[in-house]
């Protein structure tokens, strides 16, 4: 990610007043936190998780949320949970 992309991600709102929460935005934020943790020297998450998240985010924008199938939403939320756990254990998320 470039600095400009990081700023764009950090400026996003997870809650859209018209459409409710957008989990793609939340996944992008966790992926950014993951990249920051790795840049700070933390071991990354599994290669499979990272490849799945990177591939998904390369082809989906937050505006795509309404068009995702229930199965795709469930899979994406699983990745989000895995990244939250990774970022929590890596320390960046909690500020350790």
FIROGU-788705 format. One line per 5 residues: their letters; for each residue x, y, z of C-alpha. Coordinates in Angstrom, 2 decimals, padded with zeros to 5 digits, always signed. Example, Ala and Ser with C-alpha at 12.3 -4.5 7.8 and 13.67 -1.06 7.14 Angstrom:
AS = +012.30:-004.50:+007.80 | +013.67:-001.06:+007.14
//
This chain:
XXXXX = +000.00:+000.00:+000.00 | +001.11:+003.54:-000.67 | +000.85:+006.33:+001.87 | -002.08:+007.74:-000.10 | -003.89:+004.39:+000.02
XXXXX = -003.28:+004.13:+003.76 | -004.73:+007.60:+004.34 | -007.76:+006.71:+002.21 | -008.36:+003.56:+004.27 | -007.98:+005.40:+007.56
XXXXX = -010.39:+008.12:+006.42 | -013.15:+005.61:+005.63 | -016.16:+005.29:+007.82 | -017.17:+001.79:+008.83 | -020.78:+002.91:+009.16
XXXXX = -022.79:+004.27:+006.28 | -025.96:+005.96:+007.59 | -027.94:+004.84:+004.56 | -026.74:+001.27:+004.25 | -025.44:+000.24:+007.67
XXXXX = -022.04:-001.25:+008.42 | -019.73:-002.20:+005.60 | -017.48:-005.12:+006.39 | -015.29:-004.57:+003.32 | -014.18:-001.27:+004.85
XXXXX = -013.47:-003.03:+008.14 | -011.47:-005.73:+006.31 | -009.40:-003.05:+004.53 | -008.59:-001.44:+007.88 | -007.50:-004.76:+009.38
XXXXX = -005.40:-005.54:+006.30 | -003.68:-002.16:+006.70 | -003.03:-002.87:+010.40 | -001.61:-006.26:+009.38 | +000.76:-004.58:+006.90
XXXXX = +001.85:-002.09:+009.57 | +002.49:-004.93:+012.04 | +004.62:-006.75:+009.48 | +006.52:-003.55:+008.66 | +007.24:-003.22:+012.39
XXXXX = +008.75:-006.71:+012.43 | +005.86:-008.97:+013.41 | +005.55:-012.31:+011.65 | +002.66:-012.21:+009.20 | -000.53:-014.25:+009.28
XXXXX = -000.72:-017.47:+007.28 | +000.19:-017.20:+003.61 | -003.26:-018.57:+002.70 | -005.10:-015.93:+004.75 | -002.96:-013.13:+003.38
XXXXX = -003.40:-014.31:-000.22 | -007.18:-014.64:+000.20 | -007.56:-011.19:+001.75 | -005.22:-009.51:-000.74 | -006.98:-011.18:-003.68
XXXXX = -010.42:-010.23:-002.42 | -009.49:-006.61:-001.73 | -007.79:-006.31:-005.13 | -011.10:-007.10:-006.82 | -013.69:-005.65:-004.42
XXXXX = -014.36:-002.11:-003.20 | -016.60:-001.12:-000.28 | -019.32:-000.26:-002.82 | -019.46:-003.97:-003.78 | -020.85:-005.03:-000.37
XXXXX = -024.52:-005.08:-001.39 | -023.75:-007.37:-004.33 | -021.93:-010.05:-002.34 | -023.61:-013.39:-001.75 | -024.33:-014.53:+001.80
XXXXX = -021.56:-017.12:+001.42 | -019.02:-014.50:+000.27 | -019.99:-012.24:+003.18 | -019.55:-015.08:+005.66 | -016.15:-016.01:+004.19
XXXXX = -015.01:-012.38:+004.23 | -016.12:-011.94:+007.85 | -014.07:-015.03:+008.74 | -011.00:-013.37:+007.24 | -011.79:-010.19:+009.16
XXXXX = -012.00:-012.14:+012.45 | -008.70:-013.88:+011.67 | -007.00:-010.53:+010.99 | -008.43:-009.00:+014.18 | -006.96:-011.92:+016.12
XXXXX = -003.65:-011.61:+014.30 | -003.44:-007.85:+014.86 | -004.40:-008.27:+018.52 | -001.65:-010.83:+019.07 | +000.88:-008.75:+017.11
XXXXX = +000.34:-005.87:+019.52 | -000.37:-002.98:+017.15 | -004.15:-003.11:+017.57 | -003.97:-002.68:+021.36 | -000.99:-000.34:+021.35
X = +001.45:-002.66:+023.15
//
